Amino acid sequence: MKNKFALILVLGILATSLSGCSEKTATATAKTDVWQTVSDAYVYCLPLVLVNATKEAMTNTVAPSHTRAPVNQLIHAKGLATATSTDIVTPNVDTVYSQAFLDLEDTAMVYVKPQTDRFCSVEVMDAYTNAVAILGSGGDTQEQQTYLITGPTYQGPVPDNMKQVAMPTNLSWMLIRVVCNGEADLDNVYAIQNQMQLIPLAAYQSGEPYTPQAGTADPDHDFVPITHVQAMSPQEFFDTANQLMVSNPPTAADEPLLKALSSINVGPGASFDATILGDQAAAQWQTMVANCSSSLAPDCGQFLASLGSWSYFGEPIAEFGTEYKFRALIAINGIAANPAAVAIYPKAYQDSDGQTLSGSNAYIIHFDKDALPPTQANGFWSITAYGSDNLLIDNALNRYCINDRSGFVLNEDGSLDILVQSSPPEAARQSNWLPVGSDDFHLFMRIYLPQDAVLDGHWSAPTIKKVL
């Protein structure tokens, strides 16, 4: 009897122990499932929250300036980027930007694009960074055109002289790029900017002079957008996303994901409760946010196109559909990218032998005869050098790129050699010199309005050969 009692006691203890293990396993699994859903929600919502933060920072002013303007007003940048330009990384030295953040909830906006004889492209993005429309170069026409930009609830007519741009979200972002042929060409770019108009529909139709409303300036909105968003707590981040999704609705294609996210109360008008994340949420959240870009990269490798030493992200960039991870990765690393048909941005960190590019060496970027980047009408190309900080490299010539408007000299056989080195070459070759510093660097080749031969891989990109 004693042995039988002992056996029953042991079995009872074992059963209790197994039950406890099972409960702990179930709890751990449930916690893992919650955090996986949180991660999915963060990836989905990040572009939306980041666009809104960018709007808050860039509209944080009473009156328009060269860097900020109130909502529904144009910002016209002045001048080209130089080595002293540190506001953004990998600055473009080919184009001068104009932009505006639109609030279409209560009004439709009229945008007048002037006629141009050069690249002038207007990218109109929704609140999730999708390029809904390309106006001008790479889009519809180089001629003057008047557009009516409407939000998702607009029910009014479209005037006969206007072309409608129907946006699926009330928050929209217009980014306008005008090619500039150097400092001497800036006045011509400014003349194009001065001909642009952005006016509420009612004011445009009234025919009366229009005076835009003054904006507001809030010291709390003086932040770097990506830094601000990455510093948000889970509660702040998802409260912001849930509110934004009310006036910037997800698409029908997003419904399966939104159904899954509803289990943690993420969605239009939902009320997120951060207590579901547990006691160690802050540290786990910070780790997730910090590792977001690196964790997304492997899943986005399928969108990476290779051109020898160069590589770039191709379709469906800027037209993401349900590729949420790709959309988030681009938002973190290069928000407001163009669709590939408008521009691609191949970059190179290594030479043709697979060695890291270093200013302690000298290189030749070699284009074969008739192998310069093929572009459509009004397209252009450039190669720009950046330091390890992703900023332009200071040099005595204030030359940061070689482009199709540079005064380079072709070789006798019609090929082109661009000299990439820290010290000046002989005088006869300085027109082909792209200066770099003594440290590691990398290169961006921008090709605007690329021909199909570039996008389908038939064009051969230049080699990068170490010569010293």
N, C-alpha and C positions, 0 to 999 in steps of 0.2 A: 504493500500500500504506500509505503514511504517513497519507493522508486516511482510509482505511478503518479503520486502527488508532485514529486520533483519534476517529472517530465511535463506535467500539465503546467507547472509554474514557469518552466523554461520556455515552453511553447507560447505561453501568454506574454512573457517578456519579449520574445522574438517578434511576435505579432505586433506588439505595441511599438517596438523599435522600427519594424518595416513600415508601419503606418506613418510614423513620424518622418521617416526618410521620404516616403511617398509624398507627404504633405509639403516637405521642404523642396522636393524636386518640382512639384507642381507650382509652388510659389516662385521658385527661381525661373521656371519656364514662362510663367505669366509675366514676370518682371522683364524678361528678355523680349517677349512679344510686345510689351508696351513700349520699350525703348526702340525696337525696330520700327514700330509705327510712328514714334516720335521722330526718328531719323527720316523716315519717308515724308513726314509732314514738313520737316525743316527744309528738306531738299525741294519740295514742291513750292513752299511759300517764300523761300529766300529771294528769288528775283523780284517778286511783288513787293516785299518789305524793303528791299534795297532800292528799287526804283522810287518808292515813296520817300525814303530817306534822302536820296539824291535830289528829289524835288524840294524837300524841306530845306536842304542846304543851299540850293542854287536859286531859290525864290525868296530867300531870307534877306529882303532889302526893301526899302521904301520906294526907291526909284531905280530904273534900269542903269546898269553899268556894263563894262566890258566882260564881267565875270558872273553877274547875277541880274535877274529881273523878276518882278512879280509874276504870278501865275497869269497865263494867257498873254504874255508879252515876250518879244524877242530879245535874246542876248546875242550881241554881235562881238565876237572876239576881235582883237586888234593885234596885228603883228604875228610873226611866226615864232614857234618855240625855239629857244636857245638853251645853252648849257645851264643857264640860270633858272630855267623853267622846272620847278620841282613840285608843282601842284598835282600833276598826274604822272604816272609811269609810262614808259615807251611813247613819249609824245610824238605826234605826227608833224613832220616839217614840210609836208606837201600841200596841205590844205589849211584854209582858215575856216573856223567853225562859226555857225550861228545855231541857236537852239531855243526851244521854248517848251515849258511844261504846261499842258492844257488840262483844264477842268471843264469837261463837257456836260456836266450834270444839269446845269441850268441854261446853257447857251450853246449854240453851234458857232464855230469859228470860221471866218473867211481868211484864207491865206492866198496872197497874190505872189506868184513866182514870176520873176522877170525873164525875158528872153535872154539867153546867154550863148556865146560862141565857144564856151569852154565847159569843162566838167563842173556841173553844179547839181548835186544830188540831194534830195530831201528824203530822209528815212523817217517814216512815221510809225512809231512803235506803240504797242499796247502796254498795259501795266505789268505784263509778264515778260517783257523784252522781245516779243515777237514782232518782226517787221511786217506790219499789215499792208503797207503801201510804200513804194519807191516812186517819188515824183521827180521829174527832170531826168538827168543823166542816169542811165541804167533802168529807167522806168518808162514814162510815157512820151515826153516831148521836151525839146530844148526851147520851144517857143513859149511866149508868155501864156500863163494859164491861171485861172482863178478857181480855187477849190473850196468846197464847203465840207468842213470836217465836223462830223456829227457823232454823238454818243449813242449808246445802245438803246436809249428810250426816245430818240428823236422821231417825231411824227410829222413834222412840217414838210413843205414842198422843197424841192431843190430848184433854185432860180435857173432860168434857161442858159445863162452865161457861165454857169459853174459846173464843175465836176465833183461829184460827191466822193468823199473818203469816209466810209462808214466804219467807225471804230467799235470794237466789242466791249471796250472798257471806258469809263468816264475819265480816268487818269490816262493821259497819253503824253508821249515825249517825241518832239520833232527835233531831229539832228540834221543840220544842213552843212554839207561840205563843199567848199568852192576851192578849186585848185589855184595855187599861186605860184608864179614863176619867179620867185625871189623878191627881195625887198623892193626893187624898183617897180614891181607889179602890184604892190599893195593898194595903191590908190584905185586901180581898176577893180580890185576885189571889193573895196569899200563902196564903190559906185553900185555894184550889184547888190550888196547888203542894203544900201539906202533905198533901193527900189522895191524891196520886199515889204509886204504889208501883212499884218495879223490883227484882225478886227472882229469883234462880235457881230453876228449876222444882222441884228437889229440896227446897230450903229452904222454898218456898211450900207444898209438899205435906206437909211434916213437921208443920206447925202450930206449930213451936217459934219463939220469938223469933229473928229473924235479925240478925246483926251482920256487916256487910260487911267484907271483908278490907281491910287498909291497903294503900295504893298505895306507889309509890316516887317519889322526886324526883331527877332527874338534871340537873345544871346545863347539860349539853350540849343538853337539850331545851327550854331557855328561849329560844325563837326565835319570830320572826314566820313562820308557815308558808310563805306564798308567797315571802318573801325567802329562806328556807332552801332551798326547792326550786329556785329560780332560780339559786342559788349552787352547786348540785351540779355536779360534773364529769360527763362522759358515762358514765364507768365507775360512779360512785356512783349516778347516776340509774337506769341500766338494771339494775344489780345489785339495787337496791331494787325496781324494777318486776317483774323476773323472779321474785324471791322472793315478793312479794305475790300474784302471779298463781297461785301454787300453791294457796293457801287461799282465793283470791278468783277463781275461774276465769272466763275470758272466756265469752261466750255462744256458742251455735252459730252465730248470725248473724255473729260476729266471725271465723269460721274462714278465710274468704278473705283477710282482711287479715293474720291471724296467720301464714298460710302464707307471705305475702310477707315479713313481718318475720322469719321464721325464717332468711332469707338472711343476716341480720346477728346472728343468735343473740339475738333478743328474743322471749320467750315464757315460759310457765310452766316454771320450773326451768332455763331455758337459761343458758349462760355467755357473757356479752357480752365481747368483746375489743376494747378501744378502739384498738388499733393499726391497725385497718382504716380509721380516719379520717385517717391520715397525720400528717405532722409539724406542720402548721398547724392541728390540730384545735381547740386551746383557743380561739383567736381566732374561728374559724368557728362553734364551738358557742356562744360568748358572744353573737355577733351574731344567731344563730338564735333563741336564748332571748329576747334583748332585743326582737326584732322580731316575736315570735310573735303577740301580740295584734293588732297592726296588720296583719299578713299574713293573719290569719284573717278579719278583719272583712269584706272584700269578698265572700268566699265565703258569708258568713252573712247578707248583706243580704236574702236571700229570706225570712228569718224575722222581719224587722223590720216591724211594723205601724205605720201612721201615723194619728194622730188630730189633724189640723190642725198646730198647733205642737208637739204631743207625739208621741212615738214610744216603742215598747216591743218587746221580743222576745217573740213568741208561741210557739205550738206549733211543734215538739215540745219546748219547754223543760221540763227536769226529767224528760222521758220520751223520751230522745234516740235510742234505737235505734242505728242505725249512722251517725248524723250526728256523727261524731267531732270535726270541726272546731268545730261549734256547741257541743258538750259542753265542749271545751277552752276556747273563748272565754268561756263563762259561768263556768267554774271560775276563770279568771283574774280576771274582773271582778265576779263576784257569786255566789260558790259557795253552794250550798244554796238555790237559787231554788225557788219553788213552781211546780207546773204552772199553766198559764194559767187553768184552771177554778177554781183556788183563789185566785189573786191575780195581778194584773198591775201593772207598775210604770212607767207612762208618764213620760218625763222631757222637759224642755224647756230648751234653752239659748238660745232666741231668742224674740222677741215675734212677734206675728202679722204684722209687716212684715218679718220675717227679720233683725232686728237683734239683736245679742248683748245678753242681759240684763245690766244694769249698775245698781249701787246709786246712781249719779249721776242716775238717772231714777226716775220713779214710774210704777207700772203698776196696771191693774185687770184681775184675772182675773174674767171675766164668765160666769156661768151663766144661761141663759135660764130662764124659768119652767118648772117641772116637768122641768128638765133636769139636776138633780144626779145624780151617778153612781148608776145603778140597781144595787142589790145584792140578793142573796137574803137569806133570814132569817138573822140573826146576822152578816151582812156589814157592812162599813163602808168609808169612804173618808177620805182625808186629802191635803193638799198641804203639803209640807215644803220649806223653802229651805236650800240648802247653798252654802258658799263655794267658791272655786276649789280649795281643799284637800279638798273633799268632806266637810267637817265642818260641824256645826251652827253657826249664826251667833250670836255673843254679843249679847244685847240686854237692856235694863233690865227687860223684862217676863218674861224667861225663857220667851218664847213662840217655839216653833220650827215650829209648823204650825197650820193651820186644818183642822179635821176635822168630821165630822158630829155630833160630841159637843160642839163649841165653841158658845159662846153668841152666834153671829153673828146679825145682823139682816137680814132680807130686805127688798128694795125694795118699794115699794107695789104694784108689778105682780107680785110673787112671785118675781122674779129675784134673783140673789145677786151682789154685787160684793165680791171680796176685794181689799183695798188692799195692794199690795206696794211698800214704800218704806222708806227709812232713817229719815226723820223722822216723829214722831207726827202722825197726822191730828187733826182736831178731835175733842173728847171724845166726841161723839155717834156717831162712826164707829170708835172705837178697838177695839170688839169684833170688827170685821172686818179688823183690821190684822195683816198678816204682816210683821214687821220683817226688814230685811236690812241689810247694811253698806254701805259706800261703794264697794266693789269689784264686779267681775263676780260673778255668782252663777248658779245653776241651780235648777230645781224638779223635785221628784219628786211625782207623784200616785199614791198607792197605792189600789188598789181591790180589796178582799178579797171573795171570793164574788161576782164580777161576774155580772150577768144576761147572757143571750145577746145582748141588744141591744148590749152593750159589745163583746163578742168578735166579733160578725159585722159590726160597723161601722155599725149603724143609729143608735147613740147619738152625738150630737154633743158633742165635748169642748169645754171652755170656751176662749174667746179670751183672749189676753194682749195688752192694748192699752197702749201708752205714752201717758200723759196729761200728763207734765211732763218 
